[in-house]
Amino acid sequence: MMSAVLEKVRTQGNEARYGAIRIDDVVKIYDPEGAAVMAVDHCTLDIKAGEICMIVGPSGCGKTSLLNAIAGFHDITSGAIYMDGEMLCGPGKPKADPGADRIVVFQNGALFPWKTNLENVAFGPMMQGKLSKKEIIEKARSMMADAGLSGTEHNYPGEVSSGLRRRVEIVRALMNDPKVLLFDEPYRALDSLTRSVMHESLLDIYYKNKVTIFFITHDLEEAIFLGHKLVIMTTRPCRPKKVLEVDIPHPRDYSVLTSPRFRELLEETASVVHEEARKSFASGEKEG
């Protein structure tokens, strides 16, 4: 399946026009009237429409606070976040409005265990009521087939592997036609072999949809393999320490892991990640 997708991408233009994110001098302070814990410190970052932006940093550094601000789950203290030039949050509006244009794929999963995979995928559009039930089911079946999920439509999430459940979640998110997908360590609980398959599966889905992806991870190899852009964050408070354009051409498959350029990028970034991890350990930061 992957080789066919790669060939299709090489011969067809499919560039994203929407989903550009601008994070402009954002500060996030929890409990400003009390403990005043700064999670994000004057963070500025530009993510192009259709770009896979990988965010790497120590546990508890503030990466998820930034994701939650983009999603509209948390407010910001100062600065602004824009999507396609329109302010999501900023002066006079500290919290973005949650919307179907920005969908989060959570670390621990969020499928309804009492619904079939097909029902899970169709859930969002069913609630929105913009399409007929027939149109929604046809779209859901088509997108599941494109993601290699044919034959699992009538299974429940508990009846398929963890890797397939992750794929169902991504397809469910894409059913809402979002501009941005926000991933918070979605493959953290998977074993290394399943994770490697899921990386190629995600790229397979991405090449067909070209949605902007903001992806938090602790895995540097994962970040380099998937990303157009790699952002290494400082230990808390979070701000970019190094921003790297990953100059390995897309589309990619797992053969790039053994390429000289991949190893060079890994060596170039490993010391930066390790330095921040040591600072985090010394300061006693915890998971979160």
C-alpha positions in Angstrom: 0.0 0.0 0.0 2.8 2.4 0.9 4.6 2.2 -2.4 1.4 3.0 -4.3 0.8 6.0 -2.1 4.3 7.3 -2.6 4.0 7.0 -6.4 0.7 8.9 -6.3 2.2 11.7 -4.2 5.1 12.0 -6.6 2.8 12.5 -9.6 0.0 14.6 -8.1 0.1 18.0 -6.5 -1.7 18.1 -3.2 -0.5 21.1 -1.3 -2.4 22.5 1.7 -3.8 26.0 1.5 -5.1 26.3 5.1 -3.9 25.6 8.6 -0.9 27.9 8.9 -0.2 28.6 12.6 1.6 31.6 14.0 2.5 31.5 17.7 3.5 35.1 18.6 5.4 35.8 21.8 3.1 33.6 23.9 3.4 33.4 27.6 1.4 31.0 29.8 1.4 31.4 33.6 -0.6 29.0 35.8 -2.1 30.5 39.0 -0.8 34.1 38.3 -2.2 35.3 41.6 -0.7 32.5 43.6 2.2 30.2 42.8 2.7 31.8 39.4 4.1 28.8 37.5 5.3 29.9 34.1 4.8 27.1 31.6 5.5 28.9 28.3 8.0 31.8 28.1 7.7 34.2 25.2 7.3 31.5 22.6 7.3 32.4 18.9 6.9 29.8 16.2 5.6 29.7 12.6 4.1 26.5 11.1 3.3 26.5 7.4 0.0 25.2 6.1 0.3 21.5 5.5 3.5 21.2 7.5 4.3 18.4 10.0 5.8 20.3 13.0 7.4 18.0 15.6 7.7 19.4 19.1 10.4 17.7 21.3 11.3 18.7 24.9 11.6 17.4 28.5 8.5 16.1 30.3 6.6 18.8 32.0 8.3 21.6 30.0 5.1 23.2 28.7 4.6 21.5 25.3 1.1 20.3 26.1 0.2 23.8 27.5 1.0 25.2 24.1 -1.1 22.5 22.3 -4.0 23.1 24.6 -3.8 26.8 23.9 -4.0 26.2 20.1 -6.9 23.8 20.7 -8.8 26.2 22.9 -8.7 24.1 26.0 -6.5 26.6 28.0 -6.1 30.4 27.9 -2.8 32.2 27.5 -1.4 35.0 29.7 0.0 37.2 26.9 0.9 37.1 23.2 -1.3 35.7 20.5 -1.9 32.6 18.4 -3.2 33.0 14.8 -4.5 30.5 12.2 -4.4 31.6 8.6 -3.9 35.2 9.7 -6.9 35.3 12.0 -6.4 35.5 15.8 -7.4 32.5 17.7 -6.5 34.0 21.1 -4.6 37.1 22.2 -5.2 40.6 23.5 -8.9 40.8 24.6 -9.5 37.1 23.9 -7.2 35.0 26.1 -8.8 31.7 25.2 -9.4 30.4 21.7 -12.8 29.0 20.7 -12.6 25.2 20.3 -13.6 24.1 16.8 -13.6 21.3 14.3 -10.9 23.1 12.4 -8.4 22.0 15.1 -8.8 18.4 16.3 -6.7 16.8 19.1 -5.6 13.1 19.0 -5.0 12.3 22.7 -2.2 10.2 24.2 -4.6 7.8 25.9 -7.2 7.5 23.1 -10.8 8.8 23.1 -12.8 6.2 21.1 -16.2 5.3 22.4 -15.8 1.6 23.4 -19.6 1.0 23.0 -19.6 2.1 19.4 -18.2 0.2 16.4 -15.2 1.6 14.6 -17.4 2.8 11.8 -19.8 4.5 14.3 -16.8 6.2 16.0 -15.5 7.5 12.7 -18.9 8.8 11.7 -19.7 10.4 15.1 -18.5 13.9 14.5 -20.3 14.6 11.2 -23.4 12.8 12.6 -23.5 15.3 15.5 -22.9 18.3 13.1 -25.8 17.2 10.9 -24.3 18.8 7.7 -24.5 15.7 5.6 -27.1 12.9 5.3 -26.5 9.7 7.2 -25.9 7.9 3.9 -23.3 10.5 2.8 -21.5 10.2 6.2 -21.4 6.4 6.1 -20.1 6.4 2.6 -17.4 9.0 3.5 -16.5 7.1 6.6 -16.1 3.8 4.7 -14.0 5.4 2.0 -11.7 7.1 4.5 -11.3 3.9 6.5 -10.5 2.0 3.3 -7.9 4.6 2.4 -6.3 4.1 5.9 -6.2 0.3 5.5 -9.1 -0.3 7.9 -11.4 -2.2 5.6 -12.9 -5.2 7.4 -12.7 -3.5 10.8 -15.8 -1.3 10.4 -18.1 -3.5 12.6 -15.5 -4.3 15.2 -15.5 -2.5 18.5 -12.3 -0.6 19.5 -11.5 -3.3 22.1 -11.6 -6.0 19.4 -8.7 -4.6 17.4 -5.0 -3.9 18.1 -3.8 -0.7 19.7 -2.2 0.3 16.4 -5.5 0.0 14.5 -7.3 1.9 17.3 -4.8 4.8 16.8 -5.6 4.7 13.0 -9.3 4.8 13.7 -8.8 7.9 15.9 -6.9 9.7 13.1 -9.5 8.9 10.5 -12.2 10.0 12.9 -10.4 13.3 13.3 -10.0 13.8 9.6 -13.8 13.1 9.0 -14.4 16.6 10.4 -12.2 18.1 7.6 -9.9 19.9 10.1 -7.2 22.4 9.1 -4.9 21.3 11.9 -4.4 18.0 13.8 -2.9 18.2 17.2 -1.1 15.1 18.5 0.0 14.7 22.1 2.4 11.7 22.1 -0.1 9.4 20.3 2.2 6.5 20.0 3.9 6.6 23.4 2.1 3.5 24.7 2.9 1.4 21.6 5.8 -1.1 21.3 8.6 -0.1 18.9 7.5 -2.4 16.1 3.9 -1.2 16.2 5.1 2.4 16.4 7.2 2.0 13.3 4.2 0.7 11.3 2.1 3.6 12.7 4.6 6.1 11.5 4.3 4.9 7.9 0.6 4.7 8.3 0.4 8.3 9.5 2.5 9.5 6.6 0.2 7.4 4.3 -2.8 9.2 5.6 -1.1 12.6 5.6 0.0 12.3 1.9 -3.7 11.8 1.0 -5.0 14.7 3.2 -2.2 17.2 3.6 -3.5 18.7 6.9 -1.2 20.7 9.2 0.2 18.6 12.0 1.4 19.8 15.4 2.9 16.7 17.0 4.4 16.4 20.5 6.9 13.6 21.1 9.8 12.5 23.3 11.3 10.3 20.5 13.9 12.1 18.5 14.0 9.5 15.7 10.2 9.7 15.4 10.5 13.5 15.2 13.1 13.5 12.4 11.4 10.7 10.5 7.9 12.3 10.4 8.6 16.0 10.5 9.2 18.8 8.0 10.2 21.0 11.0 11.7 19.9 14.3 11.4 22.2 17.3 13.4 21.4 20.4 11.9 23.2 23.5 13.8 24.2 26.6 13.0 22.8 30.0 10.2 24.7 31.7 9.3 27.4 30.9 8.9 26.2 27.3 10.3 28.2 24.4 12.1 27.1 21.2 15.8 26.4 21.8 16.5 25.0 18.3 14.3 25.0 15.2 15.5 22.7 12.4 14.1 22.3 8.9 14.3 18.5 8.2 15.8 18.5 4.7 15.0 14.9 3.9 12.5 15.0 1.0 9.0 13.8 1.4 7.5 11.3 0.7 9.5 9.1 3.0 9.5 5.5 4.0 11.6 3.6 6.6 14.6 3.4 4.3 15.5 7.0 5.3 16.4 5.7 8.8 19.7 4.3 7.5 20.5 7.3 5.3 23.6 9.3 6.1 21.6 12.5 6.3 19.2 11.0 8.9 22.1 10.0 11.1 23.6 13.5 10.7 20.4 15.2 11.8 20.1 12.8 14.8 23.6 13.6 15.9 23.1 17.3 15.4 20.0 17.4 17.6 20.7 14.7 20.2 23.1 16.8 22.2 20.6 19.7 22.4 17.8 17.3 23.6 20.2 15.7 26.1 21.2 19.1 27.5 17.6 20.1 28.2 16.8 16.6 29.7 19.7 17.0 32.1 18.4 20.5 33.2 14.9 19.0 33.6 16.2 16.1 35.7 18.3 18.5 37.9 15.3 20.7 38.5 13.0 17.8 39.5 10.5 18.2 36.7 7.8 15.4 36.6 5.9 13.8 33.8 3.1 15.9 32.5 
